[in-house]
Amino acid sequence: MRTGRWVRAIEDRAISTHDLRRIARRRLPRAVFDAVDGGAGDERTLRANEAAYERLWLRPRALADAKTRDLRTTVLGTPVSMPVMLSPCGFARMCDSQAELAVARAAARAGTVFAVSGASSYPLEEVAAAAPGPQWYQLYMAKARAETDALLDRVEAAGYPVLCVTIDSPVSPTRERDFHNRLTVPLKPSPRLLVEGMSRPAWSLDFLLGGPGASPADTLGLAQARVAYWNLARTVTDMTVVTWDDIVWLRERWKGPLVLKGVQRGDEVPRIADLGVDAVIVSNHGARNLDGTRATVEVLPEVVDAAAGRMEVYLDGGIRRGADVLRALALGARACFVGRPYMFALAAAGEQGVDHVLSIFRAELEKGMALTGCSRLADIDGSLLERRPAAEPAGMR
Ligand SMILES: Cc1cc2nc3c(=O)[nH]c(=O)nc-3n(C[C@H](O)[C@H](O)[C@H](O)COP(=O)(O)O)c2cc1C
């Protein structure tokens, strides 16, 4: 944990996810910041994911009694304190040495789901043991079923109740910022990274040694984590296509709830439901794989319609405000996931940063509900929205 009297509390420095991103930008080497921030190709989808929310204007209800607000809900039967969960993001160690362990603890404190990445920098067993959950496991299927089968034995033994399969990553993507920064994942020491690291000494110290005050045991633990990180990276760069047959096999193999992450069109949703899948996440992988896909919040209504109540529908991509969560719920999402906001919070202030970003989403959503006349999540419906062009940026007027 980052402590010390000279460090101003993150609560005093950041009131929004945008502040946390700015702080992360100052703390991380440029190449690492870009690796989290960037998207595929021309980054049109990256911009679209966020911009789409600007076209969804709110129609507050007057005179509704929303003196108290209840943000609680359930996802696949598990109670959560709010409809904001943490997306699986690989290699969180790029942001902070405690990485997924810190995220797991913060999510548990907040009473929400953390979906642990199949490319987690710590072994899945250690993340599961770090906090009581609720945690889900995000699976990248291996090329050989036997390998996936063995991995699922570990996932079961570690006690993950829900399996979330990512279906949108058949090949490793091209992210041009990474190319220009000569960035490889996992991070390989290079003269360039060394120079960038020197300008970010706090990050470098934390990345290499676990930060000031780390005990030898911490350092040793980190050395092990680094090994896990290399091994996982090899698996992940060796990703495979997931097909309908794989989902049939997985449905047989995995006894608990099964979630598909990466659905981007409604017409395949009935078939997914027919296979016994329990929920889908409308996601374009945070615009990190295929550029030119639609903003996720624009895809959401057709998926909700097609699911017709047979599966829960969640959304991720571009959510930066509690009011964005409110918009997604108004369009029929049961809950949302966020990715970059918590990765930047982790980079900005470690575990306290993740606590803080979750409290920002909670406070903003609660205020949004108060101001639109909603005392329960069930009060959030389509009547709260009108689709109109976004406002002109200030400088254009
Ligand atoms: C740095 C980073 C790493 C990610 N790693 C994974 C991953 O390992 N597995 C996965 O399914 N999605 C991964 N994603 C995608 C997220 O799960 C999520 O879909 C996306 O971040 C949501 O968009 P947002 O960042 O705009 O909130 C990653 C995203 C980021 C930013």
The ligand as an SDF file (V2000), in Angstrom:
LIG
                    3D

 31 33  0  0  0  0  0  0  0  0999 V2000
   -5.0680   -2.9380  -19.9860 C   0  0  0  0  0  0  0  0  0  0  0  0
   -6.2340   -3.7920  -20.3540 C   0  0  0  0  0  0  0  0  0  0  0  0
   -6.1380   -5.1700  -20.3220 C   0  0  0  0  0  0  0  0  0  0  0  0
   -7.2360   -5.9680  -20.6650 C   0  0  0  0  0  0  0  0  0  0  0  0
   -7.1300   -7.3250  -20.5750 N   0  0  0  0  0  0  0  0  0  0  0  0
   -8.2160   -8.0930  -20.8080 C   0  0  0  0  0  0  0  0  0  0  0  0
   -8.1580   -9.5040  -20.5850 C   0  0  0  0  0  0  0  0  0  0  0  0
   -7.1440  -10.0420  -20.1490 O   0  0  0  0  0  0  0  0  0  0  0  0
   -9.2790  -10.2200  -20.8500 N   0  0  0  0  0  0  0  0  0  0  0  0
  -10.4410   -9.6530  -21.3140 C   0  0  0  0  0  0  0  0  0  0  0  0
  -11.4190  -10.3580  -21.5500 O   0  0  0  0  0  0  0  0  0  0  0  0
  -10.5150   -8.3140  -21.5130 N   0  0  0  0  0  0  0  0  0  0  0  0
   -9.4410   -7.5390  -21.2510 C   0  0  0  0  0  0  0  0  0  0  0  0
   -9.5430   -6.1810  -21.4120 N   0  0  0  0  0  0  0  0  0  0  0  0
  -10.8290   -5.5940  -21.7990 C   0  0  0  0  0  0  0  0  0  0  0  0
  -11.6790   -5.2980  -20.5460 C   0  0  0  0  0  0  0  0  0  0  0  0
  -12.0970   -6.4860  -19.9320 O   0  0  0  0  0  0  0  0  0  0  0  0
  -12.9380   -4.4930  -20.8780 C   0  0  0  0  0  0  0  0  0  0  0  0
  -13.6650   -5.1540  -21.8750 O   0  0  0  0  0  0  0  0  0  0  0  0
  -12.6390   -3.0720  -21.3340 C   0  0  0  0  0  0  0  0  0  0  0  0
  -11.5400   -2.5330  -20.6430 O   0  0  0  0  0  0  0  0  0  0  0  0
  -13.8760   -2.1980  -21.0800 C   0  0  0  0  0  0  0  0  0  0  0  0
  -13.7040   -0.9310  -21.6000 O   0  0  0  0  0  0  0  0  0  0  0  0
  -13.2270    0.3480  -20.7460 P   0  0  0  0  0  0  0  0  0  0  0  0
  -11.7510    0.1530  -20.5130 O   0  0  0  0  0  0  0  0  0  0  0  0
  -13.5170    1.4780  -21.6560 O   0  0  0  0  0  0  0  0  0  0  0  0
  -14.0080    0.3480  -19.4640 O   0  0  0  0  0  0  0  0  0  0  0  0
   -8.4480   -5.3700  -21.0790 C   0  0  0  0  0  0  0  0  0  0  0  0
   -8.5490   -3.9730  -21.0860 C   0  0  0  0  0  0  0  0  0  0  0  0
   -7.4750   -3.1860  -20.7220 C   0  0  0  0  0  0  0  0  0  0  0  0
   -7.6360   -1.6920  -20.7240 C   0  0  0  0  0  0  0  0  0  0  0  0
  1  2  1  0
  2  3  1  0
  2 30  2  0
  3  4  2  0
  4  5  1  0
  4 28  1  0
  5  6  2  0
  6  7  1  0
  6 13  1  0
  7  8  2  0
  7  9  1  0
  9 10  1  0
 10 11  2  0
 10 12  1  0
 12 13  2  0
 13 14  1  0
 14 15  1  0
 14 28  1  0
 15 16  1  0
 16 17  1  0
 16 18  1  0
 18 19  1  0
 18 20  1  0
 20 21  1  0
 20 22  1  0
 22 23  1  0
 23 24  1  0
 24 25  2  0
 24 26  1  0
 24 27  1  0
 28 29  2  0
 29 30  1  0
 30 31  1  0
M  END
$$$$
